């Protein structure tokens, strides 16, 4: 294979999009001795999509048992990645979950945790006050811990996966926006820099998924949201710090909006705690940095939440960054083959909770591209659960 001029080569697989899902797909392909090209439209590293930033929550506790089963595999694969690269990617902190005592989501999470062999640690109000004196659990609320959860170092993880992929002979081409895809037994992908051919194509384009799929006559019911990633200053440095063993948390619909609020211990910025609203405003990914006048509604909601639950934080954010969610109508992923071209595989709609699951997502997309039976049940992720728009059969 001509690595110096990849356009002269025919690959086993081309992966479009070098976020965490595409990078893990490429990594698994290289592990399976597949000649793989990973194409990214922006200069790497970048902060335009959904995989940048210092930290993400990882956890076992999910409402859905299929995610819990996938997470068991993910914890093993994250540890394997740390061992291979000899870098730290994960810190064990535990995850605090709380909300109204009749919250259905929390009840489902507790049940799946029990069935998975990771039973929740139920906290009485006295337990809660003793463990977390700087958090104000409200009357009529319950709380419990996912003890195996923790913090993933996102940027470090992404760079590590890409480096290991290249160490195994994989090729990365950044600054190459795809301008055309021609399906066939050999798929041809054209960029401004050249044309590349492969036996299979995996599309993991994040917020740009539908703009890429438009070239192969397919549109998926995806919505792109701009999320405000907010950091709140501790009144006393270290109160909610990773170094002080403060956990990650999820408040389940605690502000009666239908959306969760989540947070991670202060670590990325000294003395600042990351707390975010698990929703945002619909936004074109090309216009994500255009901000309207005034304070967005989600930041107002977060400020009220901070006043109510975290008295040790200032109630105005000290830093506001942004990230993109690409959401499906049911917030479950799409992991499937194109309905006409079976050698084109799509991973999309990770809905703001996909990073922790990326080792297994990449494994599944790798298996689909190789024509193998996936190692996990993907029936919840098939695109035929939606009304799919096909413009024509190319």
Residue, then its C-alpha position, 0 to 999 in steps of 0.5 A: x500500500x502506498x502510504x505516501x499517496x493513499x489515493x493510489x491504493x485500494x483499501x479494505x475499508x474507508x472510515x469517514x469521520x475521525x471522532x471517537x466512534x470513527x477512530x475506534x472503528x478504524x482501530x478495530x479494523x487495523x487490529x483485524x489486519x484490514x487496510x484502513x483509511x480514516x478521513x477527517x474534514x478538519x485539521x486534527x485535533x479539532x473542536x468542531x464536533x462531539x468528541x473534543x474536551x477533557x472529560x466524559x462520564x462513564x457508567x454502568x447504570x442505564x435504563x436499557x439492559x442492552x447498554x448495560x451489557x455493552x458497557x461491561x465490554x466497554x470497561x474491559x476495552x478501555x482498560x485494554x487501551x490503557x494497557x496498550x498505550x501505557x496512558x491513563x484514560x479513566x479515573x474511578x469516581x463513582x456516579x451519584x444519581x438523584x431525583x424524585x422518589x417516583x422517578x421512573x428513569x431512576x427506578x429502571x436504572x436501579x433494576x438494570x444495575x441489580x440484574x447486571x451484578x452491579x447493584x446500586x448503593x442506596x443512600x438514605x438522607x442521612x447517608x447523603x448528608x454525611x457523604x455529600x455535605x455540600x450537595x442539597x438533596x431536596x425533600x421527596x428525593x432519592x439518591x444512589x451510587x453507581x460504584x463502578x462509574x468514573x471519568x474518561x479523559x476524552x481528548x487523551x482517549x481520542x489521541x490514543x486511539x488514533x495513535x495506536x491505529x497509525x502504529x498498526x499501519x492505519x492511514x489518517x487523512x485530515x483536512x479532506x472534506x468528502x465531495x462525492x461518494x460512488x457506491x459499488x463493489x468498490x466504493x469510491x470516496x472523492x475529496x478535493x485532494x483525491x479519490x480513494x477506493x475501498x471494499x467497504x465504507x463506514x460513515x461516522x460523520x457526527x453532526x454532518x451525517x445527513x450531509x454525507x448521506x445525501x450523496x448516497x440517496x439516504x436521509x436519517x431522522x437526525x437532529x443536531x443540537x448545540x450544547x452549552x458546556x458550562x463550568x462553575x466556580x467553587x467558592x472554596x477550591x477543591x470542594x467538588x474536586x476530583x482530587x477530593x474524591x467527589x463523584x460524577x452525578x446525574x440529576x434525573x429531571x430535577x428541574x421538571x423540564x424532561x431533561x437531565x442535568x449532569x456534572x463532573x468533579x472539578x478537574x479540567x479548569x482549576x476550581x471549576x466544576x463542569x455542570x451541563x444540561x442534557x439538551x440544547x437548541x437545534x443548530x446547523x453544525x456549520x453555524x454552531x458558534x453563532x450565539x443569540x442575544x441574552x442568556x440561553x434558557x438552558x444556562x438559566x435553568x442550570x443557574x437555578x439548579x446550582x443555587x438549589x443543589x450546589x451551594x458551594x458553587x457560584x451561580x453564574x458560569x465562569x466558562x461556557x464552551x460548546x459541543x454538538x449532539x446528534x440525536x435520534x427521535x428515541x435517543x438510541x444509536x443507529x448502527x446499520x448498513x445502508x438499505x441498498x448498499x450493504x458495504x456502506x455502514x452507518x454509525x450515527x445519532x449518539x445523542x450525547x451519551x455515545x462517548x463511553x460506549x465508543x469501544x464497543x460501537x467501533x467494534x460493531x461497526x468494524x464487524x459489520x464492515x467485515x460481514x461478520x455477525x456483530x458481537x452484540x445485539x444491534x436490533x435496538x439500533x437498526x434504522x428500520x425502526x424509523x421512517x427512512x427517506x431514500x431519494x433513489x436506488x443508486 
